[in-house]
Amino acid sequence: MVDGFKSQAAAARFVGISPQALNDQMNSKKPFSEKVLTAAGLRRVVTVHYELIEEPRS
């Protein structure tokens, strides 16, 4: 996402968040915000996975 900007700070200004917030998100310190995802053309998709828990037989 930052590739089209001169700096990470310029990308943060475009998105409307602080440079530190963008840095935290890009370094996996915080999850990506909706603003960042939207600016990157992405959306968050959450899936649920279920597994059968096999009980040990007596």
N, CA, C and O atoms as a CHARMM CRD file, in Angstrom:
* protein
*
  232
    1    1 MET  N      0.80500  -1.18500   0.00000 PROA 1      0.00000
    2    1 MET  CA     0.00000   0.00000   0.00000 PROA 1      0.00000
    3    1 MET  C      0.85000   1.25100   0.00000 PROA 1      0.00000
    4    1 MET  O      0.48400   2.22800  -0.65300 PROA 1      0.00000
    5    2 VAL  N      1.95100   1.26500   0.69100 PROA 2      0.00000
    6    2 VAL  CA     2.79900   2.44600   0.80100 PROA 2      0.00000
    7    2 VAL  C      3.58700   2.65800  -0.48700 PROA 2      0.00000
    8    2 VAL  O      4.14000   3.73900  -0.69300 PROA 2      0.00000
    9    3 ASP  N      3.65200   1.66200  -1.35000 PROA 3      0.00000
   10    3 ASP  CA     4.46100   1.75100  -2.56200 PROA 3      0.00000
   11    3 ASP  C      4.13200   2.95600  -3.43300 PROA 3      0.00000
   12    3 ASP  O      5.03000   3.48000  -4.09200 PROA 3      0.00000
   13    4 GLY  N      2.89400   3.41200  -3.46300 PROA 4      0.00000
   14    4 GLY  CA     2.52100   4.53500  -4.32100 PROA 4      0.00000
   15    4 GLY  C      2.78700   5.89600  -3.70400 PROA 4      0.00000
   16    4 GLY  O      2.44200   6.91000  -4.31100 PROA 4      0.00000
   17    5 PHE  N      3.38300   5.95800  -2.53100 PROA 5      0.00000
   18    5 PHE  CA     3.60700   7.21200  -1.82300 PROA 5      0.00000
   19    5 PHE  C      5.09700   7.43300  -1.60900 PROA 5      0.00000
   20    5 PHE  O      5.88500   6.48700  -1.61700 PROA 5      0.00000
   21    6 LYS  N      5.47400   8.70000  -1.41600 PROA 6      0.00000
   22    6 LYS  CA     6.88300   9.02000  -1.18300 PROA 6      0.00000
   23    6 LYS  C      7.36600   8.50400   0.17000 PROA 6      0.00000
   24    6 LYS  O      8.54300   8.18200   0.34000 PROA 6      0.00000
   25    7 SER  N      6.44500   8.42900   1.12600 PROA 7      0.00000
   26    7 SER  CA     6.82500   7.98300   2.46600 PROA 7      0.00000
   27    7 SER  C      5.63300   7.34200   3.16000 PROA 7      0.00000
   28    7 SER  O      4.49200   7.45000   2.71200 PROA 7      0.00000
   29    8 GLN  N      5.92600   6.68300   4.24700 PROA 8      0.00000
   30    8 GLN  CA     4.86800   6.09200   5.06000 PROA 8      0.00000
   31    8 GLN  C      3.99800   7.19700   5.66200 PROA 8      0.00000
   32    8 GLN  O      2.79000   7.02300   5.82000 PROA 8      0.00000
   33    9 ALA  N      4.61500   8.33500   5.99700 PROA 9      0.00000
   34    9 ALA  CA     3.86000   9.46200   6.54900 PROA 9      0.00000
   35    9 ALA  C      2.87100  10.00300   5.51700 PROA 9      0.00000
   36    9 ALA  O      1.74900  10.37000   5.86700 PROA 9      0.00000
   37   10 ALA  N      3.28100  10.05300   4.24800 PROA 10     0.00000
   38   10 ALA  CA     2.38100  10.51600   3.18600 PROA 10     0.00000
   39   10 ALA  C      1.21200   9.55500   3.02300 PROA 10     0.00000
   40   10 ALA  O      0.08000   9.98700   2.80900 PROA 10     0.00000
   41   11 ALA  N      1.47300   8.27000   3.12200 PROA 11     0.00000
   42   11 ALA  CA     0.40800   7.26700   3.03700 PROA 11     0.00000
   43   11 ALA  C     -0.55300   7.42500   4.21100 PROA 11     0.00000
   44   11 ALA  O     -1.76800   7.33400   4.03200 PROA 11     0.00000
   45   12 ALA  N     -0.02500   7.65900   5.39900 PROA 12     0.00000
   46   12 ALA  CA    -0.86700   7.85100   6.58300 PROA 12     0.00000
   47   12 ALA  C     -1.75100   9.08300   6.42800 PROA 12     0.00000
   48   12 ALA  O     -2.92900   9.04400   6.78300 PROA 12     0.00000
   49   13 ARG  N     -1.20300  10.17300   5.90500 PROA 13     0.00000
   50   13 ARG  CA    -2.00500  11.38200   5.67900 PROA 13     0.00000
   51   13 ARG  C     -3.13600  11.09700   4.70400 PROA 13     0.00000
   52   13 ARG  O     -4.26800  11.52900   4.92100 PROA 13     0.00000
   53   14 PHE  N     -2.83800  10.37600   3.63700 PROA 14     0.00000
   54   14 PHE  CA    -3.84800  10.02700   2.64000 PROA 14     0.00000
   55   14 PHE  C     -4.98700   9.21700   3.26600 PROA 14     0.00000
   56   14 PHE  O     -6.15900   9.45300   2.97400 PROA 14     0.00000
   57   15 VAL  N     -4.63200   8.26900   4.12200 PROA 15     0.00000
   58   15 VAL  CA    -5.62100   7.39900   4.75700 PROA 15     0.00000
   59   15 VAL  C     -6.38300   8.15000   5.84500 PROA 15     0.00000
   60   15 VAL  O     -7.54900   7.85300   6.10600 PROA 15     0.00000
   61   16 GLY  N     -5.73100   9.11800   6.47900 PROA 16     0.00000
   62   16 GLY  CA    -6.37700   9.87500   7.55100 PROA 16     0.00000
   63   16 GLY  C     -6.07200   9.35100   8.93400 PROA 16     0.00000
   64   16 GLY  O     -6.87600   9.49700   9.85500 PROA 16     0.00000
   65   17 ILE  N     -4.89900   8.73700   9.08100 PROA 17     0.00000
   66   17 ILE  CA    -4.46700   8.24300  10.39200 PROA 17     0.00000
   67   17 ILE  C     -3.06400   8.76500  10.66500 PROA 17     0.00000
   68   17 ILE  O     -2.41800   9.31500   9.77400 PROA 17     0.00000
   69   18 SER  N     -2.60000   8.59400  11.88100 PROA 18     0.00000
   70   18 SER  CA    -1.26100   9.06500  12.23200 PROA 18     0.00000
   71   18 SER  C     -0.20600   8.13400  11.63300 PROA 18     0.00000
   72   18 SER  O     -0.46000   6.94900  11.41700 PROA 18     0.00000
   73   19 PRO  N      0.98000   8.68500  11.36800 PROA 19     0.00000
   74   19 PRO  CA     2.06500   7.82800  10.87400 PROA 19     0.00000
   75   19 PRO  C      2.38300   6.68200  11.83500 PROA 19     0.00000
   76   19 PRO  O      2.70300   5.57700  11.39700 PROA 19     0.00000
   77   20 GLN  N      2.29700   6.94100  13.14500 PROA 20     0.00000
   78   20 GLN  CA     2.58000   5.89200  14.12200 PROA 20     0.00000
   79   20 GLN  C      1.54200   4.78200  14.05600 PROA 20     0.00000
   80   20 GLN  O      1.88100   3.60500  14.18200 PROA 20     0.00000
   81   21 ALA  N      0.27600   5.15000  13.86000 PROA 21     0.00000
   82   21 ALA  CA    -0.78300   4.14000  13.75200 PROA 21     0.00000
   83   21 ALA  C     -0.54100   3.25100  12.53500 PROA 21     0.00000
   84   21 ALA  O     -0.68500   2.03100  12.62000 PROA 21     0.00000
   85   22 LEU  N     -0.17400   3.85200  11.40500 PROA 22     0.00000
   86   22 LEU  CA     0.10200   3.06300  10.20900 PROA 22     0.00000
   87   22 LEU  C      1.31300   2.16500  10.42000 PROA 22     0.00000
   88   22 LEU  O      1.31200   1.00500  10.01000 PROA 22     0.00000
   89   23 ASN  N      2.34300   2.70200  11.05800 PROA 23     0.00000
   90   23 ASN  CA     3.54000   1.91500  11.32900 PROA 23     0.00000
   91   23 ASN  C      3.21800   0.72000  12.22600 PROA 23     0.00000
   92   23 ASN  O      3.69100  -0.38900  11.97900 PROA 23     0.00000
   93   24 ASP  N      2.41900   0.94500  13.26000 PROA 24     0.00000
   94   24 ASP  CA     2.02900  -0.15500  14.16000 PROA 24     0.00000
   95   24 ASP  C      1.27700  -1.24400  13.40200 PROA 24     0.00000
   96   24 ASP  O      1.48400  -2.43300  13.64100 PROA 24     0.00000
   97   25 GLN  N      0.40500  -0.83200  12.49000 PROA 25     0.00000
   98   25 GLN  CA    -0.36900  -1.80200  11.72800 PROA 25     0.00000
   99   25 GLN  C      0.51100  -2.56300  10.73700 PROA 25     0.00000
  100   25 GLN  O      0.35200  -3.77100  10.56300 PROA 25     0.00000
  101   26 MET  N      1.42000  -1.87200  10.10300 PROA 26     0.00000
  102   26 MET  CA     2.28200  -2.52900   9.12100 PROA 26     0.00000
  103   26 MET  C      3.29300  -3.46300   9.77900 PROA 26     0.00000
  104   26 MET  O      3.78800  -4.39300   9.14300 PROA 26     0.00000
  105   27 ASN  N      3.60000  -3.21500  11.05000 PROA 27     0.00000
  106   27 ASN  CA     4.55300  -4.06700  11.77700 PROA 27     0.00000
  107   27 ASN  C      3.85800  -5.06400  12.69500 PROA 27     0.00000
  108   27 ASN  O      4.46700  -5.59000  13.62700 PROA 27     0.00000
  109   28 SER  N      2.58400  -5.32200  12.42700 PROA 28     0.00000
  110   28 SER  CA     1.78200  -6.32000  13.15300 PROA 28     0.00000
  111   28 SER  C      1.67000  -6.05700  14.64300 PROA 28     0.00000
  112   28 SER  O      1.45300  -6.98800  15.41800 PROA 28     0.00000
  113   29 LYS  N      1.81500  -4.80800  15.05800 PROA 29     0.00000
  114   29 LYS  CA     1.61600  -4.48000  16.46400 PROA 29     0.00000
  115   29 LYS  C      0.13800  -4.26500  16.75400 PROA 29     0.00000
  116   29 LYS  O     -0.30700  -4.43500  17.88900 PROA 29     0.00000
  117   30 LYS  N     -0.62400  -3.88800  15.72600 PROA 30     0.00000
  118   30 LYS  CA    -2.07200  -3.70400  15.83300 PROA 30     0.00000
  119   30 LYS  C     -2.70800  -4.23900  14.56000 PROA 30     0.00000
  120   30 LYS  O     -2.07100  -4.24900  13.50700 PROA 30     0.00000
  121   31 PRO  N     -3.96600  -4.68600  14.64400 PROA 31     0.00000
  122   31 PRO  CA    -4.63500  -5.15600  13.41700 PROA 31     0.00000
  123   31 PRO  C     -4.92600  -3.98000  12.47700 PROA 31     0.00000
  124   31 PRO  O     -5.04600  -2.83700  12.91900 PROA 31     0.00000
  125   32 PHE  N     -5.03500  -4.27200  11.19300 PROA 32     0.00000
  126   32 PHE  CA    -5.32000  -3.22500  10.22400 PROA 32     0.00000
  127   32 PHE  C     -6.69300  -2.62800  10.48300 PROA 32     0.00000
  128   32 PHE  O     -7.66400  -3.35400  10.69600 PROA 32     0.00000
  129   33 SER  N     -6.77200  -1.30100  10.46300 PROA 33     0.00000
  130   33 SER  CA    -8.03700  -0.60300  10.67800 PROA 33     0.00000
  131   33 SER  C     -8.86600  -0.63400   9.39600 PROA 33     0.00000
  132   33 SER  O     -8.36100  -0.92100   8.31100 PROA 33     0.00000
  133   34 GLU  N    -10.14400  -0.33300   9.55300 PROA 34     0.00000
  134   34 GLU  CA   -11.02200  -0.28200   8.38200 PROA 34     0.00000
  135   34 GLU  C    -10.54500   0.78300   7.39600 PROA 34     0.00000
  136   34 GLU  O    -10.64900   0.59100   6.18400 PROA 34     0.00000
  137   35 LYS  N    -10.02000   1.90800   7.90400 PROA 35     0.00000
  138   35 LYS  CA    -9.51900   2.97500   7.01800 PROA 35     0.00000
  139   35 LYS  C     -8.37600   2.46100   6.14500 PROA 35     0.00000
  140   35 LYS  O     -8.34300   2.71700   4.94100 PROA 35     0.00000
  141   36 VAL  N     -7.45900   1.74800   6.74600 PROA 36     0.00000
  142   36 VAL  CA    -6.30200   1.22700   5.99700 PROA 36     0.00000
  143   36 VAL  C     -6.75800   0.16100   5.00000 PROA 36     0.00000
  144   36 VAL  O     -6.32900   0.16400   3.84600 PROA 36     0.00000
  145   37 LEU  N     -7.61900  -0.73900   5.43900 PROA 37     0.00000
  146   37 LEU  CA    -8.10800  -1.78100   4.53400 PROA 37     0.00000
  147   37 LEU  C     -8.84300  -1.17600   3.34200 PROA 37     0.00000
  148   37 LEU  O     -8.63200  -1.59700   2.20400 PROA 37     0.00000
  149   38 THR  N     -9.70100  -0.19200   3.59500 PROA 38     0.00000
  150   38 THR  CA   -10.45200   0.45000   2.52000 PROA 38     0.00000
  151   38 THR  C     -9.50900   1.15900   1.54900 PROA 38     0.00000
  152   38 THR  O     -9.68400   1.06700   0.33400 PROA 38     0.00000
  153   39 ALA  N     -8.51300   1.86300   2.07900 PROA 39     0.00000
  154   39 ALA  CA    -7.55100   2.56300   1.21400 PROA 39     0.00000
  155   39 ALA  C     -6.76500   1.58400   0.35000 PROA 39     0.00000
  156   39 ALA  O     -6.36400   1.92000  -0.76400 PROA 39     0.00000
  157   40 ALA  N     -6.54300   0.37700   0.86100 PROA 40     0.00000
  158   40 ALA  CA    -5.80200  -0.64100   0.11100 PROA 40     0.00000
  159   40 ALA  C     -6.71300  -1.46000  -0.80300 PROA 40     0.00000
  160   40 ALA  O     -6.24900  -2.33200  -1.53700 PROA 40     0.00000
  161   41 GLY  N     -8.02400  -1.16700  -0.75000 PROA 41     0.00000
  162   41 GLY  CA    -8.96800  -1.91400  -1.58200 PROA 41     0.00000
  163   41 GLY  C     -9.26600  -3.30000  -1.03700 PROA 41     0.00000
  164   41 GLY  O     -9.57400  -4.22200  -1.79200 PROA 41     0.00000
  165   42 LEU  N     -9.17100  -3.44100   0.28100 PROA 42     0.00000
  166   42 LEU  CA    -9.39600  -4.73200   0.91800 PROA 42     0.00000
  167   42 LEU  C    -10.54400  -4.64700   1.90600 PROA 42     0.00000
  168   42 LEU  O    -10.97000  -3.55900   2.29200 PROA 42     0.00000
  169   43 ARG  N    -11.03600  -5.80000   2.30800 PROA 43     0.00000
  170   43 ARG  CA   -12.01200  -5.87300   3.38100 PROA 43     0.00000
  171   43 ARG  C    -11.64900  -7.05500   4.26400 PROA 43     0.00000
  172   43 ARG  O    -11.03400  -8.02200   3.81600 PROA 43     0.00000
  173   44 ARG  N    -12.04000  -6.95700   5.51600 PROA 44     0.00000
  174   44 ARG  CA   -11.75300  -8.01800   6.48000 PROA 44     0.00000
  175   44 ARG  C    -12.81100  -9.10800   6.32000 PROA 44     0.00000
  176   44 ARG  O    -14.00700  -8.81900   6.30600 PROA 44     0.00000
  177   45 VAL  N    -12.37300 -10.34600   6.20100 PROA 45     0.00000
  178   45 VAL  CA   -13.27800 -11.48900   6.11400 PROA 45     0.00000
  179   45 VAL  C    -12.90400 -12.44300   7.23900 PROA 45     0.00000
  180   45 VAL  O    -11.76000 -12.89000   7.32900 PROA 45     0.00000
  181   46 VAL  N    -13.85600 -12.74800   8.07800 PROA 46     0.00000
  182   46 VAL  CA   -13.61500 -13.63100   9.21100 PROA 46     0.00000
  183   46 VAL  C    -14.32000 -14.95200   8.93100 PROA 46     0.00000
  184   46 VAL  O    -15.50100 -14.97600   8.58500 PROA 46     0.00000
  185   47 THR  N    -13.59300 -16.03700   9.08400 PROA 47     0.00000
  186   47 THR  CA   -14.18100 -17.35900   8.88100 PROA 47     0.00000
  187   47 THR  C    -14.13200 -18.13800  10.18900 PROA 47     0.00000
  188   47 THR  O    -13.32100 -17.85800  11.07200 PROA 47     0.00000
  189   48 VAL  N    -15.00400 -19.10400  10.28700 PROA 48     0.00000
  190   48 VAL  CA   -15.05200 -19.96700  11.46700 PROA 48     0.00000
  191   48 VAL  C    -14.81900 -21.39400  11.00400 PROA 48     0.00000
  192   48 VAL  O    -15.38900 -21.84000  10.00800 PROA 48     0.00000
  193   49 HSD  N    -13.98600 -22.09400  11.73200 PROA 49     0.00000
  194   49 HSD  CA   -13.65700 -23.46900  11.39500 PROA 49     0.00000
  195   49 HSD  C    -14.04800 -24.34800  12.57300 PROA 49     0.00000
  196   49 HSD  O    -13.66300 -24.07600  13.71100 PROA 49     0.00000
  197   50 TYR  N    -14.80500 -25.39100  12.30500 PROA 50     0.00000
  198   50 TYR  CA   -15.21400 -26.33200  13.35700 PROA 50     0.00000
  199   50 TYR  C    -14.54600 -27.67600  13.11700 PROA 50     0.00000
  200   50 TYR  O    -14.42600 -28.13700  11.98200 PROA 50     0.00000
  201   51 GLU  N    -14.11900 -28.28600  14.19800 PROA 51     0.00000
  202   51 GLU  CA   -13.53600 -29.62200  14.13400 PROA 51     0.00000
  203   51 GLU  C    -14.22700 -30.51000  15.15500 PROA 51     0.00000
  204   51 GLU  O    -14.62400 -30.05000  16.22600 PROA 51     0.00000
  205   52 LEU  N    -14.36300 -31.74700  14.82600 PROA 52     0.00000
  206   52 LEU  CA   -14.92200 -32.72400  15.73700 PROA 52     0.00000
  207   52 LEU  C    -13.85600 -33.07400  16.76800 PROA 52     0.00000
  208   52 LEU  O    -12.73200 -33.43200  16.41500 PROA 52     0.00000
  209   53 ILE  N    -14.20800 -32.96900  18.01600 PROA 53     0.00000
  210   53 ILE  CA   -13.28200 -33.35800  19.09600 PROA 53     0.00000
  211   53 ILE  C    -13.61900 -34.80000  19.45300 PROA 53     0.00000
  212   53 ILE  O    -14.70800 -35.10600  19.93900 PROA 53     0.00000
  213   54 GLU  N    -12.66600 -35.65900  19.20100 PROA 54     0.00000
  214   54 GLU  CA   -12.90200 -37.08200  19.47600 PROA 54     0.00000
  215   54 GLU  C    -12.54000 -37.35800  20.93700 PROA 54     0.00000
  216   54 GLU  O    -11.42500 -37.10300  21.39400 PROA 54     0.00000
  217   55 GLU  N    -13.51300 -37.87800  21.62700 PROA 55     0.00000
  218   55 GLU  CA   -13.31100 -38.25000  23.03200 PROA 55     0.00000
  219   55 GLU  C    -12.52500 -39.56300  23.07700 PROA 55     0.00000
  220   55 GLU  O    -12.80100 -40.47800  22.30000 PROA 55     0.00000
  221   56 PRO  N    -11.55600 -39.65800  23.97600 PROA 56     0.00000
  222   56 PRO  CA   -10.83800 -40.92700  24.10500 PROA 56     0.00000
  223   56 PRO  C    -11.78700 -42.01300  24.59700 PROA 56     0.00000
  224   56 PRO  O    -12.57500 -41.79100  25.51600 PROA 56     0.00000
  225   57 ARG  N    -11.70500 -43.16800  23.98700 PROA 57     0.00000
  226   57 ARG  CA   -12.57500 -44.27900  24.39200 PROA 57     0.00000
  227   57 ARG  C    -12.01400 -44.96100  25.62600 PROA 57     0.00000
  228   57 ARG  O    -10.80500 -45.15700  25.75200 PROA 57     0.00000
  229   58 SER  N    -12.92500 -45.32600  26.54800 PROA 58     0.00000
  230   58 SER  CA   -12.48800 -46.01000  27.78600 PROA 58     0.00000
  231   58 SER  C    -12.38000 -47.49000  27.57200 PROA 58     0.00000
  232   58 SER  O    -12.02800 -48.22300  28.49700 PROA 58     0.00000
